Amino acid sequence: MTTFPAPPTPDVPRPRRSTWKQILITLVCGVVLGLGSCFGFLNSANFNGPSKPGNTLFAIGFVVGLALVVSAGLWALVAIIIAFIRAVRSEQ
């Protein structure tokens, strides 16, 4: 029968993860999705006739990409503020 390891004590600090990689990946994916959707929309747009059904998906993709870029920006702003607060607290 196998024995499970003892749970860690509460005194052990958790290893800190870097959120900058995650923010950068979110930002890059948002830009790629937004630009790709914009290109797809403009490439398949029919200005003189009826619109194609794929244009709706490209428009939705552009909005989602834009939302990802905005959310990554807000996430970065919050991360900067938290890092600043932690730096001020560690100096005291």
N, C-alpha and C positions, 0 to 999 in steps of 0.2 A: 504494500500500500504506500502511495506517495504522500509525503507531507508537504504542506504548503508553507512558503516562507512567512516569517512573522511580518505583520503589517508595520510600516515605517512609523517611527515615533513622530509626534506632532512637532518636535523641535527641529526636525530636518527641513531646511528651506527647499522649496520646489525649484527645480532648475528653470531659469528664465529663458523663455523662447523669444526669438526675434520676430516682431510683427512687421518689420520693414520688408522682408521678403514677400509676405502675404499681401501687403499693401501694393507693392510694385507689381506683383502678378495680377492682382485685381485691376490695377490701373491699365496695364498693358492689354489685358484681355478686353477691357471695356473699349479701349481705343481701337483695337483690331476689329471687334464686333461692330462698332459704330461706323468705322471707315468701310468695312466690307459690305455692310448693309446699305450704306449710302451709295457705294459704287453699284451694287446690284439694283438698287432702286432707279438710279439714273440710267443704267444700261438697259433696263427693261421698260422704261417709261415710254408711253406712247402719247405724245402731246396732242396729236391730231385725231385720235380715235378713242375707243373704249380702253379703260385701264385693264391691266392683266391682274389676275387674282394673286400672283406672287408679290405684287407691289405692297400689299397689306403686310405680308410677312417681313418684307424688307423694312418697311416703316416701323413695325414693332421691334425689329432687331436694332434699328437705329436708336429708338427710345430706350431700349434696355441697355445698350452700350453707353448711351449718355448717362443713364442712371448709375451705371457701374463706375463711370469716371467721377461723377459727383460724390458717390458714396466713398470711393477710395480717397478722394480729396478730404472729405470730412473725417475719415478714419485717420489719415495722416495728421490732420490738424489736432485731433484728440490725442494721438500718440505723442506728438511734440509737446503738447501741454502737460501730459502725464510725465514725460521724461523731464521736463523743466521742474515740475513740482517735486519729483523724486530727487533731483539734483539739489534743489534748495533745502529739502529736508535732510539730506545726507551731510550738508555743510554745517548744520546746526549742532 
